[in-house]
């Protein structure tokens, strides 16, 4: 995120990320060029995560200037289109941007999650993206839903996804849920869950519908 302008560009990104009081800040952007950087960075983290979790070899992703999809990436030698979508409560993020803290008070209380709300919102994000593709007569290879929610973590998701069948959308071949880096996990890659779909061939057919379902 640092170009030839060096410190000035870094300061600009710090300002962008601080705008929402730490709420989903890693996915903030101002311009179309910023958005491309954030999308490519997120897709790159997803590639690292599926390599670590599912032993899938992914090449360096490429941003698509004529989206959809947002990015293209070669996985095990096969090219996939990857669409990205945030799991974030926009109304809560707007409140944080108006200087309401997500760490105390009413916003903190409103941001707490339940299993029912989590599954519902996840399904809504998936349906919204899928319907958009269906209306345009397109189909996406992979949808990566990345969470920007401060008070939602991968341990909760693992528990809540156990035994839950996420409804497939006919316009989305495979769907994943990605969390940003969590220091307490003591691994470098971001937490990732396969919600549904066969990513590729025999190896992906051995992939569980969700790692949560096999958690002890």
MARPA-778953 format. One record per residue: residue number from 0; residue in three letters; chain; x, y, z of N, C-alpha, C, O in turn. Coordinates in steps of 0.2 Angstrom, whole numbers, plus 2048, in hexadecimal, padded with zeros to 3 digits. Example, Ala and Ser with C-alpha at 12.3 -4.5 7.8 and 13.67 -1.06 7.14 Angstrom:
% MARPA-778953
ZADREN    i   aa  ch  nxx  nyy  nzz  caxx  cayy  cazz  cxx  cyy  czz  oxx  oyy  ozz
ZADREN    0  ala   A  842  7E4  827   83E   7EA   827  842  7F0  827  847  7EF  82A
ZADREN    1  ser   A  840  7F5  823   844   7FB   824  840  800  827  843  806  828
***
This chain:
% MARPA-778953
ZADREN    i   aa  ch  nxx  nyy  nzz  caxx  cayy  cazz  cxx  cyy  czz  oxx  oyy  ozz
ZADREN    0  unk   A  804  7FA  800   800   800   800  804  806  800  802  80C  801
ZADREN    1  unk   A  80B  806  7FF   80F   80B   7FF  812  80C  7F8  815  808  7F6
ZADREN    2  unk   A  811  812  7F5   814   813   7EE  81A  818  7EF  81D  818  7F4
ZADREN    3  unk   A  81C  81B  7E9   821   81F   7E9  821  825  7EE  826  829  7EF
ZADREN    4  unk   A  81B  827  7F0   81A   82C   7F4  81B  82B  7FB  81C  82F  800
ZADREN    5  unk   A  81D  824  7FD   81F   822   803  81B  824  809  815  821  80A
ZADREN    6  unk   A  81D  828  80D   81A   82A   813  813  82D  812  80F  82C  816
ZADREN    7  unk   A  812  831  80D   80C   834   80C  807  82F  80A  801  82F  80D
ZADREN    8  unk   A  808  82A  806   804   825   805  802  820  80B  7FC  81E  80C
ZADREN    9  unk   A  807  81F  80F   806   81B   815  801  81F  819  7FD  81C  81C
ZADREN   10  unk   A  802  825  81A   7FE   829   81F  7F7  829  81C  7F2  829  820
ZADREN   11  unk   A  7F6  829  815   7EF   829   813  7EC  823  814  7E6  823  816
ZADREN   12  unk   A  7EF  81D  814   7EC   817   815  7EB  816  81D  7E6  813  81F
ZADREN   13  unk   A  7EF  819  821   7EE   819   828  7E7  81D  82A  7E3  81A  82D
ZADREN   14  unk   A  7E7  822  826   7E0   826   827  7DA  823  825  7D5  823  828
ZADREN   15  unk   A  7DB  81F  81F   7D5   81B   81D  7D3  816  821  7CD  814  823
ZADREN   16  unk   A  7D8  812  824   7D7   80C   828  7D4  80F  82F  7D1  80B  833
ZADREN   17  unk   A  7D6  815  831   7D4   817   838  7CD  81A  838  7CA  81C  83D
ZADREN   18  unk   A  7CB  81B  832   7C4   81F   831  7BE  81C  835  7BA  81F  837
ZADREN   19  unk   A  7BF  815  836   7B9   812   839  7BA  80F  840  7B7  80A  842
ZADREN   20  unk   A  7BF  812  843   7C1   810   84A  7C3  809  84B  7C1  805  850
ZADREN   21  unk   A  7C6  806  845   7C8   7FF   846  7C3  7FA  843  7C4  7F4  844
ZADREN   22  unk   A  7BD  7FC  841   7B8   7F8   83F  7B9  7F6  838  7B7  7FA  833
ZADREN   23  unk   A  7BB  7F0  836   7BC   7EE   82F  7C0  7F2  82C  7C0  7F3  826
ZADREN   24  unk   A  7C5  7F5  82F   7CA   7FA   82C  7CE  7F8  827  7D0  7FB  822
ZADREN   25  unk   A  7D0  7F1  827   7D5   7EE   822  7D2  7EE  81B  7D5  7EE  817
ZADREN   26  unk   A  7CB  7EF  81B   7C8   7EE   814  7C5  7F5  812  7C2  7F6  80D
ZADREN   27  unk   A  7C7  7FB  816   7C5   801   814  7C9  804  80D  7CF  802  80C
ZADREN   28  unk   A  7C6  808  809   7CA   80B   804  7C6  811  802  7C0  813  804
ZADREN   29  unk   A  7C9  816  7FE   7C7   81C   7FB  7C5  81C  7F4  7C0  81D  7F2
ZADREN   30  unk   A  7CA  81A  7F0   7CA   81A   7E9  7C9  813  7E6  7CA  80E  7E9
ZADREN   31  unk   A  7C8  813  7DF   7C7   80D   7DB  7CE  809  7DC  7CE  803  7DC
ZADREN   32  unk   A  7D3  80D  7DB   7DA   80A   7DC  7DB  807  7E3  7DE  802  7E3
ZADREN   33  unk   A  7D9  80B  7E8   7D9   808   7EF  7D5  801  7EF  7D8  7FC  7F2
ZADREN   34  unk   A  7CF  801  7EC   7CB   7FB   7EC  7CF  7F5  7E9  7CE  7F0  7EC
ZADREN   35  unk   A  7D2  7F7  7E4   7D6   7F1   7E0  7DB  7EE  7E5  7DC  7E8  7E5
ZADREN   36  unk   A  7DF  7F3  7E8   7E4   7F1   7ED  7E1  7EC  7F2  7E4  7E7  7F4
ZADREN   37  unk   A  7DB  7EF  7F5   7D8   7EB   7FB  7D6  7E4  7F8  7D7  7DF  7FC
ZADREN   38  unk   A  7D3  7E4  7F3   7D0   7DE   7F0  7D6  7D9  7EE  7D5  7D3  7F0
ZADREN   39  unk   A  7DB  7DB  7EB   7E0   7D7   7EA  7E4  7D4  7F0  7E6  7CE  7F0
ZADREN   40  unk   A  7E5  7D8  7F5   7E8   7D6   7FB  7E3  7D1  7FF  7E6  7CC  802
ZADREN   41  unk   A  7DD  7D2  7FF   7D8   7CD   802  7D8  7C7  7FE  7D8  7C1  801
ZADREN   42  unk   A  7D8  7C7  7F8   7D9   7C1   7F4  7DF  7BD  7F5  7DF  7B7  7F5
ZADREN   43  unk   A  7E5  7C1  7F6   7EB   7BE   7F7  7EB  7BA  7FE  7EE  7B5  7FE
ZADREN   44  unk   A  7E8  7BD  803   7E7   7BA   809  7E3  7B4  809  7E5  7AF  80C
ZADREN   45  unk   A  7DE  7B4  805   7DA   7AE   804  7DE  7A8  801  7DD  7A2  803
ZADREN   46  unk   A  7E2  7AA  7FC   7E6   7A5   7F9  7EB  7A2  7FE  7EC  79C  7FE
ZADREN   47  unk   A  7EE  7A6  802   7F2   7A3   807  7EF  79F  80C  7F1  799  80E
ZADREN   48  unk   A  7E9  7A0  80E   7E5   79D   812  7E2  796  810  7E3  791  813
ZADREN   49  unk   A  7E0  796  809   7DE   78F   807  7E4  78B  805  7E4  785  805
ZADREN   50  unk   A  7EA  78E  804   7F0   78A   804  7F2  786  80A  7F3  781  80B
ZADREN   51  unk   A  7F1  78A  810   7F3   788   816  7ED  783  819  7EF  77E  81C
ZADREN   52  unk   A  7E7  784  818   7E2   780   81B  7E0  77A  816  7DE  775  819
ZADREN   53  unk   A  7E0  77B  810   7DD   776   80B  7E3  773  806  7E1  76F  802
ZADREN   54  unk   A  7E9  775  807   7EF   773   803  7ED  774  7FC  7EF  770  7F8
ZADREN   55  unk   A  7EB  77A  7FA   7E9   77C   7F3  7EF  781  7F1  7F0  786  7F5
ZADREN   56  unk   A  7F2  77F  7EC   7F7   784   7E9  7F4  789  7E5  7F1  788  7E0
ZADREN   57  unk   A  7F5  78F  7E7   7F2   795   7E3  7F8  79A  7E1  7FC  79B  7E5
ZADREN   58  unk   A  7F7  79C  7DB   7FC   7A1   7D8  7FA  7A8  7DB  7F5  7A9  7DE
ZADREN   59  unk   A  7FF  7AD  7D9   7FD   7B4   7DB  7F7  7B6  7D8  7F6  7B5  7D1
ZADREN   60  unk   A  7F2  7B8  7DB   7EC   7BB   7D8  7ED  7C1  7D4  7F1  7C5  7D5
ZADREN   61  unk   A  7E9  7C2  7CF   7E9   7C8   7CB  7E2  7CC  7CC  7DD  7C9  7CB
ZADREN   62  unk   A  7E3  7D2  7CC   7DD   7D6   7CD  7DA  7D7  7C6  7DD  7D8  7C1
ZADREN   63  unk   A  7D3  7D7  7C6   7CF   7D7   7BF  7CD  7DF  7BE  7C8  7E1  7C2
ZADREN   64  unk   A  7D0  7E3  7BA   7CD   7E9   7B9  7C6  7EA  7B6  7C3  7EF  7B7
ZADREN   65  unk   A  7C4  7E5  7B3   7BD   7E5   7B0  7B8  7E0  7B4  7B5  7DC  7B1
ZADREN   66  unk   A  7B9  7E1  7BB   7B4   7DC   7BF  7AD  7DD  7BD  7AB  7E2  7BB
ZADREN   67  unk   A  7A9  7D8  7BF   7AB   7D2   7C2  7AE  7CD  7BE  7AE  7CD  7B8
ZADREN   68  unk   A  7B2  7C8  7C2   7B3   7C8   7C9  7B9  7CC  7CB  7BC  7D0  7C7
ZADREN   69  unk   A  7BA  7CD  7D1   7BF   7D2   7D4  7C6  7D0  7D2  7CA  7D4  7D1
ZADREN   70  unk   A  7C7  7C9  7D2   7CE   7C6   7D1  7CE  7C0  7CD  7C9  7BD  7CD
ZADREN   71  unk   A  7D4  7BE  7CB   7D5   7B8   7C8  7DB  7B4  7CB  7E0  7B8  7CD
ZADREN   72  unk   A  7DA  7AE  7CC   7E0   7AA   7CF  7E0  7A3  7CD  7DB  7A0  7CB
ZADREN   73  unk   A  7E6  7A1  7CC   7E7   79A   7C9  7E8  796  7D0  7ED  797  7D3
ZADREN   74  unk   A  7E4  790  7D0   7E4   78C   7D6  7E5  785  7D3  7E1  782  7D0
ZADREN   75  unk   A  7EB  782  7D5   7EC   77B   7D3  7EC  77B  7CB  7EA  776  7C8
ZADREN   76  unk   A  7EE  781  7C8   7EF   781   7C1  7E8  783  7BD  7E8  783  7B7
ZADREN   77  unk   A  7E3  784  7C1   7DD   786   7BE  7DB  78D  7C0  7DB  78F  7C5
ZADREN   78  unk   A  7D9  791  7BB   7D7   798   7BC  7D0  799  7BF  7CB  796  7BC
ZADREN   79  unk   A  7CF  79D  7C4   7C9   79E   7C7  7C8  7A5  7C8  7CC  7A9  7C9
ZADREN   80  unk   A  7C2  7A7  7C7   7BF   7AE   7C8  7BD  7AF  7D0  7B9  7AA  7D2
ZADREN   81  unk   A  7C0  7B4  7D3   7BE   7B4   7DA  7BB  7BB  7DC  7BD  7C0  7DA
ZADREN   82  unk   A  7B5  7BB  7DE   7B1   7C1   7E0  7B1  7C1  7E8  7B1  7BC  7EB
ZADREN   83  unk   A  7B2  7C8  7EA   7B3   7C9   7F1  7AC  7CD  7F4  7AA  7D1  7F0
ZADREN   84  unk   A  7AB  7CB  7FA   7A5   7CF   7FD  7A6  7CF  804  7A9  7CB  808
ZADREN   85  unk   A  7A5  7D5  807   7A6   7D6   80E  7A0  7D4  813  79A  7D5  811
ZADREN   86  unk   A  7A1  7D1  818   79C   7CF   81D  79D  7D5  823  7A1  7D4  827
ZADREN   87  unk   A  799  7DA  822   79A   7E0   827  793  7E3  827  790  7E4  822
ZADREN   88  unk   A  792  7E6  82D   78B   7E9   82E  78D  7F1  82C  790  7F4  830
ZADREN   89  unk   A  78A  7F3  826   78C   7F9   824  789  7FF  829  78D  804  829
ZADREN   90  unk   A  784  7FE  82C   781   803   830  785  804  836  786  809  839
ZADREN   91  unk   A  788  7FE  839   78D   7FF   83F  793  802  83D  796  806  840
ZADREN   92  unk   A  796  800  837   79C   803   834  79B  80B  833  7A0  80F  835
ZADREN   93  unk   A  795  80D  831   794   814   830  794  818  837  796  81D  838
ZADREN   94  unk   A  791  814  83C   791   817   843  798  818  845  79A  81D  848
ZADREN   95  unk   A  79D  813  844   7A3   813   846  7A7  819  843  7AB  81C  846
ZADREN   96  unk   A  7A6  81A  83C   7A9   81F   838  7A7  826  83B  7AA  82B  83A
ZADREN   97  unk   A  7A1  826  83F   79F   82D   842  7A1  82D  849  79F  831  84D
ZADREN   98  unk   A  7A7  829  84A   7AA   82A   851  7A7  826  857  7A8  828  85C
ZADREN   99  unk   A  7A2  822  855   79F   81E   85A  7A4  817  85B  7A5  814  856
ZADREN  100  unk   A  7A6  816  861   7AB   811   862  7A8  80A  862  7A2  809  865
ZADREN  101  unk   A  7AB  805  85E   7A8   7FE   85E  7AB  7FA  864  7A9  7F4  864
ZADREN  102  unk   A  7AE  7FD  869   7B1   7FA   86E  7AD  7FB  875  7AF  7F8  87A
ZADREN  103  unk   A  7A8  7FF  875   7A4   800   87B  79E  804  879  79D  806  873
ZADREN  104  unk   A  799  804  87E   793   807   87D  78E  804  878  78E  7FE  877
ZADREN  105  unk   A  789  807  875   784   805   871  786  801  86B  784  7FC  869
ZADREN  106  unk   A  78B  804  868   78E   801   862  791  7FA  863  790  7F5  85F
ZADREN  107  unk   A  795  7FA  868   798   7F3   86B  792  7EE  86C  793  7E8  86A
ZADREN  108  unk   A  78D  7F0  86F   787   7EB   870  784  7E9  86A  782  7E3  869
ZADREN  109  unk   A  783  7EE  866   77F   7EC   85F  784  7E8  85B  781  7E4  856
ZADREN  110  unk   A  78A  7E8  85C   78F   7E4   857  790  7DD  859  793  7D9  856
ZADREN  111  unk   A  78D  7DB  85F   78D   7D4   861  789  7CF  85D  784  7D1  85A
ZADREN  112  unk   A  78C  7C9  85B   789   7C5   857  786  7BF  85A  788  7BD  860
ZADREN  113  unk   A  781  7BC  857   77E   7B5   859  77F  7B1  853  780  7B3  84D
ZADREN  114  unk   A  77E  7AA  854   77E   7A5   84F  779  7A7  84A  77A  7A7  844
ZADREN  115  unk   A  773  7A9  84C   76D   7AA   847  76F  7B0  843  76E  7AF  83C
ZADREN  116  unk   A  771  7B5  846   773   7BB   842  779  7BA  83D  779  7BC  837
ZADREN  117  unk   A  77E  7B6  83F   783   7B4   83B  781  7B0  835  783  7B2  82F
ZADREN  118  unk   A  77E  7AB  836   77C   7A7   830  777  7AB  82B  778  7AA  825
ZADREN  119  unk   A  773  7AF  82E   76E   7B3   82A  772  7B8  826  771  7B8  820
ZADREN  120  unk   A  777  7BB  829   77B   7C0   825  77F  7BD  820  780  7C0  81A
ZADREN  121  unk   A  782  7B8  822   786   7B4   81D  782  7B2  817  784  7B3  811
ZADREN  122  unk   A  77C  7AF  818   778   7AD   813  776  7B3  80E  775  7B3  808
ZADREN  123  unk   A  774  7B9  812   772   7BF   80E  778  7C1  809  776  7C3  804
ZADREN  124  unk   A  77E  7C1  80C   784   7C4   808  784  7BF  802  785  7C2  7FC
ZADREN  125  unk   A  784  7B9  803   785   7B4   7FD  77F  7B5  7F8  780  7B5  7F2
ZADREN  126  unk   A  779  7B5  7FB   773   7B6   7F6  774  7BD  7F2  772  7BD  7EC
ZADREN  127  unk   A  776  7C2  7F5   776   7C8   7F2  77B  7C8  7EC  779  7CB  7E7
ZADREN  128  unk   A  781  7C5  7ED   786   7C5   7E8  784  7C0  7E3  784  7C1  7DD
ZADREN  129  unk   A  781  7BA  7E5   77F   7B5   7E0  779  7B8  7DB  779  7B7  7D5
ZADREN  130  unk   A  774  7BC  7DE   76F   7BE   7DA  771  7C4  7D5  76F  7C4  7D0
ZADREN  131  unk   A  776  7C7  7D7   779   7CC   7D3  77C  7C9  7CD  77B  7CB  7C7
ZADREN  132  unk   A  780  7C3  7CE   783   7C0   7C8  77D  7BC  7C4  77E  7BD  7BE
ZADREN  133  unk   A  778  7BA  7C7   773   7B6   7C4  76F  7BB  7BF  76D  7B9  7B9
ZADREN  134  unk   A  76E  7C1  7C1   76A   7C6   7BD  76E  7C8  7B7  76C  7CA  7B2
ZADREN  135  unk   A  775  7C8  7B8   779   7CA   7B2  77B  7C3  7AE  77F  7C4  7A9
ZADREN  136  unk   A  778  7BE  7B0   779   7B8   7AC  780  7B5  7AD  783  7B1  7A8
ZADREN  137  unk   A  784  7B6  7B2   78A   7B4   7B3  78B  7AF  7B9  786  7AE  7BD
ZADREN  138  unk   A  790  7AC  7BA   791   7A7   7C0  799  7A9  7C2  79D  7A9  7BE
ZADREN  139  unk   A  799  7A9  7C9   7A0   7AA   7CC  7A3  7A3  7CE  79F  79F  7D1
ZADREN  140  unk   A  7A9  7A3  7CD   7AD   79C   7CF  7AD  79C  7D7  7AB  797  7DA
ZADREN  141  unk   A  7AF  7A1  7DA   7B0   7A2   7E1  7AE  7A8  7E4  7B0  7AE  7E1
ZADREN  142  unk   A  7AA  7A8  7E9   7A9   7AE   7ED  7AC  7AD  7F4  7AB  7A9  7F8
ZADREN  143  unk   A  7B0  7B3  7F5   7B4   7B3   7FC  7B0  7B8  800  7B1  7BE  7FE
ZADREN  144  unk   A  7AD  7B6  805   7AA   7BB   80A  7AF  7BC  80F  7B0  7B8  813
ZADREN  145  unk   A  7B1  7C3  810   7B6   7C4   815  7B3  7C9  81A  7B0  7CE  819
ZADREN  146  unk   A  7B4  7C6  821   7B1   7CA   826  7B5  7D0  829  7BB  7CF  829
ZADREN  147  unk   A  7B1  7D5  829   7B4   7DB   82C  7B1  7DD  833  7B2  7E3  835
ZADREN  148  unk   A  7AE  7D8  836   7AB   7D9   83D  7AF  7D8  843  7B3  7D3  844
ZADREN  149  unk   A  7B0  7DE  847   7B4   7DE   84C  7B3  7D8  851  7B7  7D5  854
ZADREN  150  unk   A  7AC  7D7  853   7AA   7D2   858  7A8  7CC  855  7A4  7C9  858
ZADREN  151  unk   A  7AA  7CA  850   7A9   7C3   84D  7B0  7C0  84B  7B4  7C3  847
ZADREN  152  unk   A  7B1  7BA  84E   7B7   7B7   84C  7B7  7B0  84A  7B1  7AD  849
ZADREN  153  unk   A  7BC  7AD  848   7BC   7A6   844  7BA  7A1  849  7B7  79C  847
ZADREN  154  unk   A  7BB  7A1  84F   7B9   79C   854  7B2  79C  855  7AF  796  855
ZADREN  155  unk   A  7AF  7A2  855   7A7   7A2   855  7A4  79F  84F  7A0  79B  84F
ZADREN  156  unk   A  7A7  7A1  849   7A5   79F   843  7A5  797  842  7A1  794  840
ZADREN  157  unk   A  7AB  794  844   7AC   78D   844  7A7  78A  848  7A4  784  846
ZADREN  158  unk   A  7A5  78C  84E   7A0   789   852  799  78A  84F  795  785  84F
ZADREN  159  unk   A  797  790  84C   791   791   849  790  78E  843  78A  78C  841
ZADREN  160  unk   A  795  78C  83F   794   789   838  794  781  839  792  77E  834
ZADREN  161  unk   A  796  77F  83F   796   777   840  78E  775  83F  78A  777  842
ZADREN  162  unk   A  78E  770  83A   787   76D   839  782  771  835  77D  76F  834
ZADREN  163  unk   A  785  777  832   780   77C   82F  782  77B  827  787  77B  825
ZADREN  164  unk   A  77D  77A  823   77D   77A   81C  77C  781  819  776  783  819
ZADREN  165  unk   A  781  784  816   780   78A   813  77D  789  80C  77F  785  808
ZADREN  166  unk   A  777  78C  80B   774   78B   804  778  78E  7FF  77A  793  7FE
ZADREN  167  unk   A  779  789  7FA   77D   78B   7F4  779  790  7EF  772  78F  7EF
ZADREN  168  unk   A  77C  794  7EC   779   799   7E7  77B  796  7E1  781  795  7DF
ZADREN  169  unk   A  776  795  7DC   778   792   7D5  77D  796  7D1  780  794  7CD
ZADREN  170  unk   A  77E  79D  7D3   783   7A1   7CF  789  7A1  7D3  78E  7A5  7D0
ZADREN  171  unk   A  78A  79E  7D8   791   79E   7DC  793  797  7DD  790  793  7E0
ZADREN  172  unk   A  799  795  7D9   79B   78E   7DA  79D  78C  7E0  79C  786  7E3
ZADREN  173  unk   A  7A2  790  7E3   7A4   78F   7EA  7A4  795  7EE  7A5  79B  7EB
ZADREN  174  unk   A  7A4  794  7F5   7A3   79A   7F9  7A8  799  7FF  7A8  793  802
ZADREN  175  unk   A  7AB  79E  801   7B0   79E   807  7AF  7A4  80C  7AC  7A9  80A
ZADREN  176  unk   A  7B0  7A2  812   7B0   7A8   817  7B7  7A9  81A  7BA  7A4  81C
ZADREN  177  unk   A  7B9  7AF  819   7C0   7B1   81B  7C0  7B6  821  7BC  7BB  820
ZADREN  178  unk   A  7C4  7B5  826   7C5   7BA   82B  7CC  7BD  82B  7D0  7BA  828
ZADREN  179  unk   A  7CD  7C3  82D   7D3   7C6   82D  7D8  7C3  833  7D5  7BF  837
ZADREN  180  unk   A  7DE  7C4  832   7E3   7C1   837  7E1  7C1  83E  7DF  7C7  841
ZADREN  181  unk   A  7E1  7BB  842   7E0   7BB   849  7E6  7B9  84C  7E8  7B3  84C
ZADREN  182  unk   A  7E9  7BD  850   7F0   7BB   854  7EF  7B5  858  7F4  7B1  859
ZADREN  183  unk   A  7EA  7B4  85B   7E9   7AF   860  7E9  7A8  85D  7EA  7A3  861
ZADREN  184  unk   A  7E8  7A7  857   7E9   7A1   853  7F0  79E  852  7F1  798  851
ZADREN  185  unk   A  7F5  7A2  853   7FC   7A1   852  7FE  79D  84C  802  799  84B
ZADREN  186  unk   A  7FA  7A0  847   7FC   79E   840  7FC  7A4  83C  7F8  7A9  83E
ZADREN  187  unk   A  7FF  7A5  836   800   7AB   833  7FA  7AC  82E  7F9  7B2  82C
ZADREN  188  unk   A  7F7  7A7  82B   7F2   7A8   826  7EB  7AA  82A  7EA  7A9  830
ZADREN  189  unk   A  7E7  7AD  826   7E0   7AF   828  7DC  7A9  829  7DC  7A4  825
ZADREN  190  unk   A  7D7  7A9  82E   7D2   7A3   82E  7CE  7A3  828  7CB  7A8  826
ZADREN  191  unk   A  7CC  79D  826   7C8   79C   820  7C4  796  820  7C6  791  823
ZADREN  192  unk   A  7BD  797  81E   7B9   791   81E  7B6  790  817  7B4  795  814
ZADREN  193  unk   A  7B5  78A  815   7B2   788   80F  7AB  787  810  7A9  783  814
ZADREN  194  unk   A  7A6  78C  80E   79F   78B   80F  79C  786  80B  797  783  80D
ZADREN  195  unk   A  79E  786  805   79B   780   800  79F  781  7FA  7A3  785  7F8
ZADREN  196  unk   A  79F  77B  7F6   7A2   77B   7EF  7A8  777  7EE  7AC  776  7F3
ZADREN  197  unk   A  7A9  774  7E8   7AF   771   7E7  7B3  775  7E3  7B2  777  7DD
ZADREN  198  unk   A  7B9  777  7E6   7BD   77C   7E3  7C0  77A  7DD  7C0  77D  7D7
ZADREN  199  unk   A  7C4  774  7DD   7C6   771   7D7  7C7  769  7D9  7C8  767  7DE
ZADREN  200  unk   A  7C6  765  7D3   7C8   75E   7D3  7C7  75A  7D9  7C3  75B  7DE
ZADREN  201  unk   A  7CB  755  7D9   7CB   750   7DE  7CD  753  7E5  7CA  751  7EA
ZADREN  202  unk   A  7D2  757  7E5   7D4   75A   7EB  7CF  75E  7EF  7CE  75D  7F5
ZADREN  203  unk   A  7CB  762  7EB   7C6   766   7EE  7C0  762  7F0  7BC  763  7F5
ZADREN  204  unk   A  7BF  75C  7ED   7B9   758   7EE  7BB  754  7F5  7B6  752  7F9
ZADREN  205  unk   A  7C1  754  7F7   7C3   752   7FE  7C2  757  803  7C3  756  809
ZADREN  206  unk   A  7C1  75E  801   7C0   763   806  7B9  763  809  7B4  762  806
ZADREN  207  unk   A  7B9  764  810   7B3   764   814  7AF  76A  812  7B2  76F  810
ZADREN  208  unk   A  7A8  769  812   7A4   76F   811  7A6  775  815  7A6  77A  813
ZADREN  209  unk   A  7A7  773  81B   7AA   779   820  7AE  775  825  7AD  770  828
ZADREN  210  unk   A  7B4  778  826   7B9   776   82B  7B5  776  832  7B7  772  836
ZADREN  211  unk   A  7B1  77A  833   7AD   77A   839  7A9  774  83A  7A9  772  840
ZADREN  212  unk   A  7A7  771  835   7A3   76B   836  7A7  765  839  7A4  760  83C
ZADREN  213  unk   A  7AE  765  838   7B2   760   83A  7B6  762  840  7BA  75E  843
ZADREN  214  unk   A  7B4  768  843   7B8   76A   849  7B6  765  84F  7B0  763  850
ZADREN  215  unk   A  7BB  764  854   7B9   760   85A  7B5  764  85E  7B3  761  864
***
